[in-house]
């Protein structure tokens, strides 16, 4: 009887339409997207992944996430910041990631800048939340999901000024959604 109730509950779940039927996307939607994160390690992971996503679909990156984890030293920002020419060549030959030279170089550059921001603000999390109203995440109940907002504009503009690459306002907003700085689950979504 317990199994029948669990199956019924699973069938009655409502999800944001973008989650579709791909199990990887469903799991990401249910367990990560819009969930508040304050861990710099995870924030760096999403910085690398979101930057790699520029011009591609998110599912393309999700399918390569483990490849990125292996290629980028389990997203250890200190290690990535110290990648050298040999590492760049290794990454460009790694079929487990998007082999785009500019994106690979951006990930290394962004790691160095991420560390600078940590030193300046105490953590990358504190830096990001310094842009948020009252330093808190935003829960969007409107049902409208924008591609960018004035906050993502401000963050990406500041990051660009600091030298970050592949982190325009749309990518920044996707990062905010991924790490729960904003919860854009639809109002009737079971995972709001």
N, C-alpha and C positions, 0 to 999 in steps of 0.2 A: 504494500500500500504506500509506503514511504516513497518508493521509486516512482510510482504513478503520480503522486503529488508533486515530486520534483520536476518530472517531465512536463506536467501541466503548468507549473509555475514558469518553467523555461519557455514554454510556448506562448505564455501570456506576456512575456517581456516586450517592452517597446523600446526600440532603438532609433537613433538618428538615422535617417535614410542613407547617408553616405557610407554607413558600415557595411551595407550590402550583404552578400552571402559568403564572401571569402572568410574562412575561419581566422586567418591571421589578422584581417581588418576588424572582425568582430571582437577578438580577444583584445586588440589594441584599444578599440572603442570602449569596451566594458571595464578594462583594468587600468588603463593609463590616461587616455585622453581626457583632459579637464580635471584630472586629479592633482591636487596641490603638491608641489615638490619644492623642497628648500635645500636639497642636497647638491652641492656644487658639482660633484662627480656626475650626477644625472643631468644637471643643467649643461655641463660640457658635452656629454653624450649627445643631447638633443641639439646643441649648437653645431656639432659636426654633422649630424644626420640631416638637420634642416638645411644647412648650407649646401650639402650634397644634393638635396632635393631640388634646388633652384632649376626651373624649367622642366622638371620631371614630375611624375605622379608620386604621391606618398607611398603607395603600395610597392612601387619599384624599390624604394629605399627600405621599407620594412622587410621585404624579401631578402635584402642584402645586409640586414642589421647584424647578424652573426659574423658575416664577412668583415664588416666594419669593426666589430668588437675585436676580432683577431688582428686585423691589419693595423689598428690604432691602439695597440697595447692596452686593451680593455678600457679604453677611454681615460687612461692615466694622463692628465694634462701635462705633468712635468715631463714624462717620457716623450709625448708628442711634440712638445715645445723644443725638445732636443733632437728631433729627427734631422738627419743630414741628407746629403745628396744621394747616398746609397739607399736610404730609406725612401726617398722620393722615387727612385727607380724601381725599388721593390713594390711600392704601391701602384705605380703605373703598369706593372706586370701582373697585378693581383686581380683575377677575374671575379673575386668575391665582392668587389666594390665598383663604384663608377670611376672609370679610369680617365678622369679629366684632369690634366695637369694643373689648370688654374684652380680647380676645387681642392686638389691635393695640397697645393702650395698654400691655399687659403686656410685649410684646416691647421697646418703647422703655424702659420702666421697668427691665426686666431687663438691658438693655444698660448702663444707667447703673450698676446694682449690680454687674454683671460687671466693669466697670472698677474699681470700688472694691475688689472682691475681688482683682483682679490687683495693685493697689497694695499691699494688705495682705499678700498671700502670695507675691508675685513672679510668679505666673501663676495662672490659674483651674485649670489642671491640678494644680498643687501643692496648691491648696485641696482639690480633689476627692480626690486621693490621700492627703491627710492623714487621711481616714476609713477608708482601706483597710488591712487587716492587713499590717504590714511595708511599707506603701506600694506594694503590688504588686497586679496584677489577680487575680481569682479565676477558676479554671477549674472549672466545675461538671461533674462526671462522673456525677452521680446520675441524669440523665435526667428529673428533675422540674424544671420551670421555674416558679418562683414569680412572683407578680405584684409582690411587694415582699419586702424583707428587712430585718433590723434595721439594716443599713448604709444602705439607701435611706431608711428611716425617719429615721435620724440626719441624713443629708445634707439631706433635704427639710425637716426641722424647723429645722435651722440656717438654711437658705436662706429659709424663711418668716420666721424671726426677723429676717433681714437685709432683708426686704421683697420678695423675689422672688414673682411671681405665676404661677399655672398650673404649679406644679412640686411637686405632692404626691408621696407616696411611690411610687405606681404609675408616674407619669410619670418620676420620678427613676430608678426601676429600668429603665424602657425606655431612658432616656438612658445608663445604665450599660451596658446590653446593646449599644446602638448604637455606643458608643465603646470597647468592649472592656475596660471596667473589670471586666466579668464576661463569661465566654465560656459561654453557655448552649446552644451547639450540642449536639445529642443525641450520645451517645457513639459511635454508628456513623456519624455524619455525616462525609462526606468533607472537610468544611470546618472540623472541630474544630480 
